[in-house]
């Protein structure tokens, strides 16, 4: 038999709706890397799963709440995404891959669901982001753009400025862009560095 597991931002605030679906066995809450790994390992070893921290599990039509799992504080410890099974040419944004700089946000705007998905604001190091860009470019030589999938790419201005320096000082030819927050320390100097490093919007 197969295990049907749902995850993603919507599962953080609509988990009860999803777990009631007949075909759904588990709903992962918040970050999924550690939770999903535990689900896979438990299911492979035991053939079923009745409880998992960071997830809702349905057992005999009863919902078992595993509670919250602590968030991953060191985002640099995560493996780079593997897109080898994807036919990138079939996606809307051609020769483009997603990348994240941060998780969470400095703001808690009432119209945004980011704070429901991630409780704490954490940033990757510039070196780690740059290494991922090099890694993906090596795997996909035709890659020309990174889409920053954060609520805001300018949460950690120190790491953002450092990333721009790393890109600008290399032979990595890519463009990138994403959403940003109004930040009083977004100086013309930082904006110039971003543009020189390939930030196009």
Backbone as a chain_set.jsonl record, in Angstrom:
{"seq": "XXXXXXXXXXXXXXXXXXXXXXXXXXXXXXXXXXXXXXXXXXXXXXXXXXXXXXXXXXXXXXXXXXXXXXXXXXXXXXXXXXXXXXXXXXXXXXXXXXXXXXXXXXXXXXXXXXXXXXXXXXXXXXXXXXXXXXXXXXXXXXXXXXXXXXXXXXXXXXXXXXXXXXXXXXXXXXXXXXXXXXXXXXXXXXXXXXXXXXXXX", "coords": {"N": [[0.836, -1.192, 0.0], [0.289, 2.347, -0.375], [1.499, 5.361, 1.077], [-0.004, 8.419, 1.643], [1.089, 11.617, 1.802], [0.817, 14.962, 2.721], [2.219, 18.239, 2.353], [3.678, 21.535, 2.827], [3.231, 25.17, 2.639], [0.413, 25.721, 2.923], [-0.454, 23.673, 4.516], [0.173, 24.381, 7.066], [-1.785, 26.048, 8.005], [-4.193, 25.044, 7.2], [-4.452, 22.48, 8.011], [-6.305, 20.755, 9.329], [-8.397, 20.622, 7.546], [-7.191, 19.299, 5.379], [-6.349, 16.819, 6.481], [-8.711, 15.537, 6.868], [-9.448, 14.623, 4.429], [-10.243, 11.751, 2.566], [-8.26, 10.223, 1.201], [-5.862, 11.01, 2.315], [-3.135, 10.341, 4.433], [-1.193, 11.453, 6.173], [-0.345, 14.757, 7.336], [2.084, 17.105, 7.008], [3.376, 19.527, 9.176], [4.569, 22.823, 9.061], [8.122, 23.059, 8.645], [9.47, 20.523, 6.561], [11.68, 18.805, 6.198], [13.02, 17.174, 8.259], [10.814, 15.946, 9.442], [9.503, 14.584, 7.297], [11.513, 12.808, 6.57], [11.617, 11.208, 8.865], [9.066, 10.084, 8.729], [9.277, 8.526, 6.363], [11.356, 6.719, 7.043], [10.252, 5.401, 9.293], [7.96, 4.243, 8.181], [9.085, 2.557, 6.256], [10.426, 0.773, 7.92], [8.45, -0.278, 9.656], [6.075, -0.554, 8.239], [3.818, 0.841, 8.751], [2.568, 3.906, 10.225], [1.918, 5.573, 13.156], [2.318, 7.82, 14.647], [3.998, 10.937, 14.545], [6.294, 13.428, 15.231], [5.631, 16.794, 14.456], [3.653, 16.389, 12.601], [0.3, 15.555, 11.472], [-1.377, 12.542, 11.87], [-3.428, 10.024, 10.477], [-5.2, 7.497, 11.901], [-7.067, 4.691, 11.704], [-9.24, 6.316, 11.058], [-9.081, 8.184, 13.039], [-7.578, 11.203, 14.151], [-4.268, 11.81, 14.929], [-2.339, 14.022, 16.64], [0.88, 15.053, 16.281], [2.145, 17.207, 17.383], [4.251, 20.196, 17.53], [7.335, 20.312, 15.751], [10.673, 21.189, 16.553], [12.079, 24.029, 14.888], [14.478, 24.127, 12.199], [17.458, 25.473, 12.943], [19.979, 26.004, 11.835], [20.236, 26.708, 8.722], [22.138, 26.284, 6.809], [22.854, 23.684, 7.102], [21.231, 22.112, 5.612], [20.728, 19.982, 2.782], [21.483, 20.746, -0.66], [18.842, 21.438, -2.979], [17.648, 18.856, -5.17], [17.141, 18.687, -8.471], [17.142, 16.834, -10.451], [15.266, 15.062, -11.494], [13.443, 16.572, -12.831], [11.995, 18.034, -15.736], [13.109, 20.773, -16.761], [12.628, 22.453, -18.907], [9.965, 22.301, -19.395], [8.653, 23.89, -17.667], [7.098, 27.006, -16.66], [8.824, 29.24, -16.208], [11.526, 29.362, -17.997], [14.718, 27.808, -17.924], [15.234, 28.409, -15.245], [15.652, 28.277, -11.726], [14.41, 27.71, -8.38], [15.455, 29.332, -5.307], [16.328, 29.683, -1.863], [16.907, 32.263, 0.51], [16.32, 32.826, 3.122], [14.294, 31.811, 5.965], [11.137, 32.47, 7.305], [10.311, 35.762, 8.602], [11.137, 39.221, 9.24], [9.018, 40.835, 9.74], [5.569, 40.783, 10.817], [3.134, 40.816, 9.228], [-0.371, 41.406, 8.935], [-1.704, 40.466, 6.702], [-0.276, 38.38, 5.701], [0.832, 34.969, 5.497], [3.241, 33.96, 6.357], [4.286, 33.954, 9.0], [2.732, 32.008, 10.141], [3.66, 29.724, 9.047], [6.451, 29.646, 9.545], [7.924, 30.138, 12.608], [10.23, 31.381, 13.606], [12.709, 33.69, 12.448], [15.222, 32.982, 10.188], [18.43, 32.873, 8.576], [20.303, 31.881, 5.678], [23.833, 31.482, 5.143], [25.817, 33.687, 3.13], [27.863, 32.424, 1.719], [26.983, 29.77, 1.616], [24.646, 29.995, 0.072], [25.755, 30.953, -2.31], [27.422, 28.786, -2.965], [25.449, 26.895, -3.522], [24.307, 28.038, -5.797], [26.451, 27.827, -7.604], [26.659, 25.045, -7.676], [24.16, 24.271, -8.792], [24.339, 25.549, -11.248], [26.446, 24.179, -12.378], [25.29, 21.666, -12.685], [23.234, 22.277, -14.391], [24.02, 23.672, -17.066], [22.764, 25.474, -18.831], [21.274, 27.061, -17.242], [19.973, 30.195, -16.296], [18.825, 31.867, -14.484], [17.842, 32.595, -11.091], [15.128, 32.242, -8.968], [14.21, 33.869, -6.172], [12.644, 32.514, -3.522], [11.676, 33.529, -1.119], [9.817, 35.225, 1.525], [10.922, 37.685, 1.702], [13.856, 38.837, 0.213], [15.73, 40.475, 1.338], [16.135, 40.296, 4.1], [18.343, 39.711, 5.753], [20.686, 41.871, 5.61], [23.459, 42.002, 5.752], [24.411, 39.44, 4.96], [23.274, 39.419, 2.445], [24.656, 41.505, 1.121], [27.21, 40.401, 1.182], [26.815, 38.105, -0.378], [26.35, 39.299, -2.851], [28.883, 40.357, -3.362], [30.357, 37.983, -3.604], [29.187, 36.823, -5.912], [29.611, 38.852, -7.823], [32.361, 38.894, -7.894], [32.997, 36.589, -9.178], [32.85, 34.249, -11.983], [30.289, 33.608, -12.459], [27.511, 33.766, -14.331], [24.505, 34.867, -13.999], [21.065, 35.841, -13.468], [18.908, 37.159, -10.925], [16.181, 37.471, -8.566], [13.423, 38.715, -6.544], [10.917, 39.03, -3.947], [10.796, 41.791, -1.585], [11.204, 43.532, 1.571], [10.242, 46.737, 2.92], [12.975, 48.414, 3.959], [14.876, 50.259, 6.153], [17.642, 50.365, 5.965], [18.367, 49.776, 3.413], [20.444, 50.875, 1.406], [21.591, 53.059, -1.288], [24.081, 52.04, -2.022], [23.983, 49.28, -1.401], [21.929, 48.515, -3.133], [23.183, 49.053, -5.566], [25.255, 47.163, -5.484], [23.715, 44.843, -5.576], [22.589, 45.041, -8.138], [24.906, 44.92, -9.746], [25.594, 42.328, -9.219], [23.734, 40.877, -10.559], [21.053, 41.016, -9.811], [17.866, 41.558, -10.906], [15.331, 42.353, -10.359]], "CA": [[0.0, 0.0, 0.0], [1.018, 3.605, -0.443], [1.23, 6.368, 2.098], [-0.226, 9.725, 1.031], [1.534, 12.645, 2.744], [0.745, 16.33, 2.207], [3.063, 19.211, 3.032], [3.741, 22.836, 2.174], [2.737, 26.275, 3.47], [-1.013, 25.642, 3.21], [-0.682, 22.675, 5.562], [0.383, 24.982, 8.378], [-2.987, 26.736, 8.491], [-5.4, 24.334, 6.786], [-4.129, 21.062, 8.229], [-7.501, 19.983, 9.692], [-9.146, 20.408, 6.303], [-6.486, 18.306, 4.555], [-6.272, 15.488, 7.109], [-10.035, 14.913, 6.784], [-9.615, 14.017, 3.106], [-10.195, 10.289, 2.682], [-7.025, 9.63, 0.664], [-4.674, 11.54, 2.99], [-2.723, 9.617, 5.639], [-0.485, 12.361, 7.061], [-0.133, 16.139, 6.923], [3.283, 17.652, 7.645], [3.188, 20.906, 9.625], [5.808, 23.604, 9.076], [9.247, 22.535, 7.863], [9.257, 19.108, 6.318], [12.871, 17.975, 5.951], [13.227, 16.164, 9.293], [9.562, 15.218, 9.651], [9.258, 13.656, 6.201], [12.525, 11.758, 6.672], [11.177, 10.291, 9.917], [7.908, 9.346, 8.202], [9.757, 7.522, 5.407], [12.117, 5.682, 7.75], [9.337, 4.63, 10.134], [7.093, 3.448, 7.314], [9.899, 1.493, 5.657], [10.788, -0.205, 8.941], [7.301, -0.9, 10.323], [4.947, -0.762, 7.34], [2.75, 1.782, 9.104], [3.021, 4.99, 11.092], [0.811, 6.023, 13.999], [2.65, 9.081, 15.314], [5.236, 11.58, 14.102], [6.435, 14.816, 15.648], [5.566, 17.711, 13.33], [2.673, 15.943, 11.603], [-0.967, 14.937, 11.838], [-1.494, 11.207, 11.288], [-4.777, 9.462, 10.569], [-5.139, 6.079, 12.241], [-8.441, 4.198, 11.866], [-10.099, 7.504, 10.941], [-8.812, 9.091, 14.157], [-6.431, 12.071, 13.881], [-3.271, 11.869, 15.998], [-1.541, 15.239, 16.481], [2.238, 14.852, 16.768], [2.682, 18.435, 17.96], [5.237, 20.94, 16.737], [8.747, 19.902, 15.747], [11.545, 22.388, 16.577], [12.533, 24.475, 13.582], [15.896, 23.951, 11.891], [18.085, 26.776, 13.157], [21.108, 26.169, 10.922], [19.774, 26.392, 7.369], [23.289, 25.83, 6.013], [23.007, 22.237, 7.278], [20.347, 21.422, 4.679], [21.294, 19.623, 1.477], [20.985, 21.533, -1.781], [17.754, 20.752, -3.689], [18.006, 18.016, -6.305], [16.133, 18.844, -9.512], [17.547, 15.962, -11.556], [14.124, 14.366, -12.066], [12.529, 17.543, -13.421], [12.272, 18.538, -17.075], [12.982, 22.205, -16.514], [12.143, 23.139, -20.106], [8.507, 22.22, -19.439], [8.102, 24.817, -16.688], [6.77, 28.341, -17.177], [10.045, 30.038, -16.22], [12.535, 28.543, -18.659], [16.103, 27.896, -17.449], [15.147, 29.095, -13.955], [15.472, 27.423, -10.558], [14.153, 28.433, -7.141], [16.474, 29.308, -4.262], [15.896, 30.428, -0.686], [17.924, 32.967, 1.29], [15.881, 32.871, 4.518], [12.981, 31.274, 6.331], [10.532, 33.399, 8.244], [10.383, 37.166, 8.211], [11.284, 40.185, 10.325], [7.714, 41.437, 9.943], [4.423, 39.893, 11.039], [2.038, 41.545, 8.603], [-1.638, 40.714, 9.145], [-2.186, 39.886, 5.45], [0.698, 37.381, 5.232], [0.799, 33.718, 6.268], [4.601, 33.489, 6.625], [4.471, 33.705, 10.425], [2.034, 30.772, 10.485], [4.477, 28.612, 8.558], [7.736, 29.671, 10.239], [7.833, 30.961, 13.816], [11.462, 32.146, 13.797], [13.372, 34.167, 11.237], [16.578, 32.441, 10.079], [19.053, 33.171, 7.281], [21.448, 31.108, 5.211], [25.025, 32.3, 4.933], [26.071, 34.055, 1.734], [28.715, 31.4, 1.118], [26.159, 28.593, 1.367], [23.784, 30.313, -1.071], [26.633, 31.03, -3.482], [27.823, 27.413, -3.29], [24.306, 26.242, -4.165], [24.196, 28.58, -7.15], [27.502, 27.185, -8.403], [26.287, 23.63, -7.793], [23.062, 24.136, -9.745], [24.834, 25.98, -12.564], [27.269, 23.074, -12.885], [24.378, 20.597, -13.093], [22.395, 22.78, -15.487], [24.821, 24.737, -17.697], [21.902, 26.453, -19.501], [20.576, 27.833, -16.22], [20.297, 31.616, -16.425], [18.121, 32.688, -13.493], [17.354, 32.048, -9.825], [13.958, 32.921, -8.408], [14.313, 33.807, -4.713], [11.283, 32.163, -3.104], [11.431, 33.969, 0.249], [8.897, 36.342, 1.706], [11.736, 38.872, 1.416], [15.261, 38.459, 0.019], [16.605, 41.444, 2.012], [15.971, 40.199, 5.558], [19.677, 39.803, 6.349], [21.415, 42.715, 4.655], [24.883, 41.671, 5.783], [24.632, 38.27, 4.114], [22.909, 39.805, 1.078], [25.775, 42.263, 0.562], [28.321, 39.449, 0.997], [26.467, 37.275, -1.537], [26.573, 40.12, -4.046], [30.329, 40.427, -3.565], [30.799, 36.673, -4.087], [28.738, 36.651, -7.295], [30.263, 39.858, -8.659], [33.78, 38.558, -7.999], [33.149, 35.283, -9.821], [32.451, 34.225, -13.396], [28.926, 33.088, -12.492], [26.652, 34.679, -15.081], [23.091, 34.575, -13.762], [20.261, 36.918, -12.901], [18.082, 36.685, -9.822], [15.287, 38.487, -8.042], [12.346, 38.239, -5.689], [10.225, 40.019, -3.135], [11.595, 42.455, -0.56], [10.464, 44.363, 2.51], [10.753, 48.096, 3.093], [14.056, 48.284, 4.942], [15.539, 51.57, 6.229], [19.073, 50.276, 5.693], [18.592, 49.462, 2.005], [21.109, 52.061, 0.882], [21.943, 53.008, -2.719], [25.268, 51.211, -2.182], [23.557, 47.886, -1.44], [21.183, 48.339, -4.377], [24.168, 49.015, -6.65], [25.904, 45.848, -5.399], [22.75, 43.853, -6.044], [22.489, 45.148, -9.591], [26.157, 44.424, -10.314], [25.631, 40.877, -9.021], [22.732, 40.215, -11.407], [19.681, 41.174, -9.341], [17.173, 42.311, -11.948], [14.083, 42.93, -9.828]], "C": [[0.876, 1.248, 0.0], [0.562, 4.54, 0.655], [1.093, 7.723, 1.409], [0.061, 10.798, 2.081], [1.445, 14.006, 2.062], [1.664, 17.239, 3.017], [3.081, 20.508, 2.246], [3.107, 23.899, 3.047], [1.27, 26.158, 3.865], [-1.308, 24.672, 4.355], [-0.462, 23.231, 6.964], [-0.883, 25.651, 8.913], [-4.289, 26.12, 7.985], [-5.251, 22.835, 7.01], [-5.358, 20.216, 8.556], [-8.358, 19.687, 8.467], [-8.516, 19.289, 5.488], [-6.513, 16.914, 5.163], [-7.625, 14.779, 7.055], [-10.298, 14.288, 5.416], [-9.377, 12.506, 3.194], [-8.847, 9.701, 2.273], [-5.766, 10.021, 1.434], [-4.387, 10.785, 4.28], [-2.035, 10.52, 6.653], [-0.409, 13.756, 6.456], [1.046, 16.679, 7.711], [3.054, 19.125, 7.953], [4.526, 21.629, 9.628], [6.878, 22.98, 8.197], [9.157, 21.015, 7.741], [10.48, 18.225, 6.242], [13.023, 16.848, 6.979], [11.98, 15.311, 9.498], [9.331, 14.183, 8.559], [10.263, 12.506, 6.218], [12.122, 10.731, 7.729], [9.987, 9.457, 9.458], [8.368, 8.216, 7.287], [10.471, 6.379, 6.127], [11.214, 4.797, 8.609], [8.466, 3.716, 9.29], [7.86, 2.293, 6.658], [10.197, 0.39, 6.668], [9.583, -0.98, 9.474], [6.114, -1.18, 9.409], [3.73, 0.08, 7.675], [3.342, 2.874, 9.982], [1.816, 5.556, 11.836], [1.051, 7.39, 14.626], [3.946, 9.621, 14.725], [5.229, 13.021, 14.58], [6.434, 15.718, 14.418], [4.563, 17.327, 12.271], [1.366, 15.512, 12.264], [-1.03, 13.587, 11.134], [-2.924, 10.705, 11.479], [-4.659, 7.961, 10.769], [-6.562, 5.604, 12.532], [-9.439, 5.362, 11.949], [-9.977, 8.472, 12.118], [-7.555, 9.907, 13.856], [-5.538, 12.148, 15.118], [-2.362, 13.064, 15.715], [-0.165, 15.027, 17.112], [2.865, 16.09, 17.382], [3.721, 19.087, 17.061], [6.623, 20.328, 16.858], [9.595, 21.174, 15.781], [12.041, 22.737, 15.178], [14.044, 24.284, 13.431], [16.567, 25.317, 11.98], [19.224, 27.044, 12.186], [20.692, 25.757, 9.514], [20.906, 25.94, 6.461], [23.484, 24.314, 6.108], [22.144, 21.447, 6.298], [21.058, 21.124, 3.361], [20.725, 20.538, 0.399], [19.858, 20.757, -2.481], [18.266, 20.002, -4.914], [16.873, 18.086, -7.33], [16.363, 17.883, -10.68], [16.369, 15.228, -12.204], [13.144, 15.276, -12.774], [12.965, 17.907, -14.839], [12.045, 20.051, -17.038], [12.416, 22.966, -17.711], [10.615, 23.153, -20.18], [7.845, 23.184, -18.454], [7.966, 26.216, -17.274], [8.01, 29.229, -17.273], [11.182, 29.176, -16.747], [13.925, 28.842, -18.1], [16.192, 28.665, -16.121], [14.962, 28.071, -12.847], [15.164, 28.279, -9.332], [15.334, 28.34, -6.184], [15.902, 30.056, -3.06], [17.105, 31.069, -0.012], [17.615, 32.852, 2.786], [14.651, 31.996, 4.714], [12.419, 32.168, 7.422], [10.692, 34.823, 7.752], [10.554, 38.042, 9.448], [9.939, 40.811, 10.681], [6.668, 40.355, 10.254], [3.17, 40.592, 10.52], [0.741, 40.717, 8.685], [-2.145, 40.015, 7.878], [-1.327, 38.722, 4.961], [0.662, 36.138, 6.124], [2.184, 33.197, 6.632], [4.8, 33.12, 8.094], [3.734, 32.462, 10.896], [2.842, 29.551, 10.072], [5.787, 28.506, 9.319], [7.656, 30.633, 11.415], [9.041, 31.883, 13.96], [12.061, 32.539, 12.452], [14.822, 33.685, 11.251], [17.121, 32.695, 8.686], [20.152, 32.161, 6.962], [22.637, 32.049, 5.086], [25.187, 32.576, 3.441], [26.882, 32.976, 1.03], [27.911, 30.161, 0.751], [25.236, 28.813, 0.162], [24.607, 30.322, -2.362], [27.078, 29.636, -3.926], [26.679, 26.657, -3.964], [24.134, 26.737, -5.592], [25.228, 27.95, -8.082], [27.157, 25.726, -8.681], [25.194, 23.437, -8.853], [23.495, 24.532, -11.16], [25.693, 24.89, -13.207], [26.377, 21.951, -13.408], [23.522, 20.99, -14.289], [23.112, 23.958, -16.153], [23.983, 25.819, -18.385], [21.145, 27.34, -18.517], [20.974, 29.304, -16.307], [19.665, 32.473, -15.329], [17.787, 31.893, -12.229], [16.191, 32.912, -9.334], [14.024, 32.765, -6.889], [12.907, 33.655, -4.141], [10.956, 32.573, -1.671], [10.313, 35.003, 0.303], [9.623, 37.648, 1.414], [13.197, 38.471, 1.314], [16.227, 39.36, 0.788], [16.426, 41.444, 3.534], [17.308, 40.362, 6.272], [20.574, 40.571, 5.373], [22.906, 42.427, 4.627], [25.202, 40.505, 4.865], [24.276, 38.579, 2.656], [24.051, 40.556, 0.4], [26.957, 41.34, 0.274], [28.061, 38.547, -0.212], [26.725, 38.036, -2.828], [28.056, 40.216, -4.376], [30.865, 39.112, -4.13], [30.421, 36.468, -5.556], [29.496, 37.589, -8.231], [31.749, 39.531, -8.881], [34.041, 37.228, -8.668], [32.795, 35.384, -11.298], [31.053, 33.624, -13.558], [28.009, 34.112, -13.16], [25.196, 34.247, -14.931], [22.382, 35.873, -13.361], [19.413, 36.309, -11.786], [17.201, 37.823, -9.326], [14.193, 37.873, -7.203], [11.709, 39.376, -4.933], [11.155, 40.594, -2.076], [10.674, 43.21, 0.389], [11.037, 45.777, 2.484], [11.749, 48.048, 4.24], [14.826, 49.605, 4.989], [17.026, 51.546, 5.9], [19.383, 49.811, 4.267], [19.151, 50.698, 1.315], [21.346, 51.942, -0.627], [23.157, 52.116, -2.97], [24.893, 49.73, -2.273], [22.796, 47.602, -2.735], [22.119, 48.254, -5.583], [24.878, 47.666, -6.67], [24.982, 44.755, -5.929], [22.654, 43.859, -7.563], [23.746, 44.602, -10.265], [26.257, 42.9, -10.232], [24.534, 40.143, -9.778], [21.314, 40.305, -10.916], [18.932, 42.079, -10.316], [15.805, 42.831, -11.507], [13.914, 42.53, -8.382]], "O": [[2.058, 1.194, 0.337], [-0.587, 4.515, 1.097], [1.987, 8.129, 0.667], [-0.619, 10.886, 3.104], [1.942, 14.18, 0.95], [1.86, 17.034, 4.214], [2.562, 20.575, 1.132], [2.511, 23.585, 4.077], [0.908, 26.456, 5.004], [-2.294, 24.833, 5.074], [-0.87, 22.612, 7.946], [-1.043, 25.807, 10.124], [-5.371, 26.614, 8.302], [-5.844, 22.025, 6.297], [-5.45, 19.073, 8.109], [-8.97, 18.623, 8.369], [-9.221, 18.427, 4.964], [-6.682, 15.93, 4.444], [-7.686, 13.556, 7.18], [-11.247, 13.521, 5.25], [-8.42, 12.053, 3.823], [-8.346, 8.785, 2.925], [-4.709, 9.424, 1.226], [-5.272, 10.606, 5.117], [-2.257, 10.383, 7.856], [-0.408, 13.922, 5.237], [1.014, 16.709, 8.941], [2.595, 19.882, 7.097], [5.513, 21.105, 10.144], [6.58, 22.438, 7.133], [8.813, 20.319, 8.697], [10.347, 17.001, 6.222], [13.142, 15.684, 6.598], [12.075, 14.101, 9.704], [9.001, 13.033, 8.852], [9.911, 11.365, 5.917], [12.267, 9.527, 7.516], [9.905, 8.266, 9.759], [7.907, 7.082, 7.415], [10.215, 5.208, 5.848], [11.391, 3.579, 8.647], [8.256, 2.553, 9.636], [7.336, 1.187, 6.526], [10.219, -0.789, 6.317], [9.67, -2.184, 9.717], [5.234, -1.964, 9.766], [2.726, 0.04, 6.964], [4.484, 2.772, 10.428], [0.827, 5.963, 11.227], [0.114, 8.044, 15.082], [4.874, 8.864, 14.44], [4.263, 13.75, 14.355], [7.144, 15.45, 13.449], [4.595, 17.861, 11.162], [1.328, 15.156, 13.442], [-0.767, 13.498, 9.935], [-3.544, 10.939, 12.516], [-4.101, 7.246, 9.937], [-7.189, 6.058, 13.489], [-10.34, 5.381, 12.787], [-10.695, 9.469, 12.178], [-6.57, 9.361, 13.358], [-5.989, 12.503, 16.207], [-1.698, 13.115, 14.68], [-0.052, 14.844, 18.324], [4.0, 16.036, 17.856], [4.027, 18.592, 15.976], [7.03, 19.883, 17.932], [9.264, 22.145, 15.101], [12.38, 21.857, 14.387], [14.785, 24.282, 14.414], [16.278, 26.21, 11.184], [19.42, 28.181, 11.758], [20.786, 24.583, 9.157], [20.663, 25.282, 5.45], [24.195, 23.727, 5.292], [22.312, 20.234, 6.169], [21.88, 21.911, 2.889], [19.612, 21.046, 0.534], [19.924, 19.531, -2.562], [19.186, 20.448, -5.599], [15.772, 17.595, -7.078], [15.838, 18.095, -11.773], [16.471, 14.813, -13.358], [12.118, 14.812, -13.271], [14.155, 18.068, -15.11], [10.933, 20.534, -17.255], [11.791, 24.012, -17.54], [10.037, 23.929, -20.942], [6.619, 23.284, -18.41], [8.628, 26.564, -18.251], [8.227, 29.892, -18.287], [11.735, 28.354, -16.016], [14.262, 29.996, -17.837], [17.106, 29.463, -15.91], [14.207, 27.111, -13.001], [15.596, 29.428, -9.245], [16.118, 27.392, -6.24], [15.084, 30.961, -3.223], [18.189, 30.486, 0.03], [18.525, 32.789, 3.613], [14.053, 31.508, 3.755], [13.129, 32.572, 8.343], [11.148, 35.063, 6.634], [10.169, 37.662, 10.553], [9.747, 41.269, 11.807], [6.875, 39.173, 9.982], [2.262, 40.915, 11.286], [0.758, 39.496, 8.525], [-2.932, 39.073, 7.969], [-1.619, 38.138, 3.918], [0.487, 36.235, 7.339], [2.298, 32.094, 7.167], [5.41, 32.096, 8.401], [4.071, 31.909, 11.943], [2.725, 28.481, 10.669], [6.199, 27.41, 9.699], [7.353, 31.813, 11.236], [8.902, 33.03, 14.384], [11.938, 31.821, 11.46], [15.561, 33.942, 12.201], [16.361, 32.731, 7.719], [20.835, 31.657, 7.853], [22.471, 33.26, 4.939], [24.746, 31.791, 2.601], [26.616, 32.652, -0.128], [28.131, 29.566, -0.305], [25.069, 27.919, -0.668], [24.194, 29.761, -3.376], [27.108, 29.341, -5.121], [26.913, 25.865, -4.877], [23.847, 25.952, -6.495], [24.911, 27.583, -9.214], [27.343, 25.238, -9.795], [25.292, 22.551, -9.702], [23.07, 23.924, -12.143], [25.669, 24.702, -14.423], [26.665, 21.354, -14.445], [23.134, 20.145, -15.095], [22.835, 25.114, -15.832], [24.433, 26.957, -18.512], [20.45, 28.27, -18.927], [22.159, 29.629, -16.383], [19.934, 33.671, -15.248], [17.493, 30.699, -12.281], [16.272, 34.139, -9.295], [13.906, 31.653, -6.376], [12.08, 34.559, -4.26], [10.041, 32.012, -1.069], [9.915, 35.574, -0.712], [9.017, 38.607, 0.937], [13.729, 37.835, 2.224], [17.414, 39.05, 0.883], [16.556, 42.486, 4.175], [17.398, 41.068, 7.276], [21.141, 39.999, 4.442], [23.55, 42.591, 3.591], [26.15, 40.566, 4.081], [24.909, 38.058, 1.738], [24.38, 40.284, -0.754], [27.625, 41.478, -0.751], [28.978, 38.257, -0.981], [27.258, 37.479, -3.788], [28.439, 40.162, -5.545], [31.716, 39.113, -5.019], [31.235, 35.998, -6.35], [29.965, 37.179, -9.293], [32.315, 39.852, -9.926], [35.185, 36.777, -8.723], [32.48, 36.462, -11.802], [30.677, 33.186, -14.645], [27.765, 35.189, -12.616], [24.721, 33.369, -15.651], [23.012, 36.856, -12.972], [19.229, 35.093, -11.722], [17.445, 38.991, -9.629], [14.049, 36.651, -7.154], [11.934, 40.547, -5.241], [12.161, 39.985, -1.713], [9.521, 43.493, 0.065], [12.18, 45.985, 2.075], [11.399, 47.682, 5.361], [15.375, 50.03, 3.972], [17.611, 52.585, 5.591], [20.528, 49.489, 3.952], [18.409, 51.472, 0.711], [21.306, 50.841, -1.176], [23.252, 51.495, -4.03], [25.419, 49.006, -3.119], [22.999, 46.561, -3.36], [21.878, 47.48, -6.509], [25.083, 47.085, -7.735], [25.419, 43.853, -6.643], [22.64, 42.803, -8.196], [23.645, 43.888, -11.263], [26.912, 42.263, -11.056], [24.408, 38.924, -9.661], [20.424, 39.724, -11.537], [19.318, 43.229, -10.526], [15.194, 43.648, -12.195], [12.931, 42.91, -7.747]]}, "num_chains": 1, "name": "protein.A"}
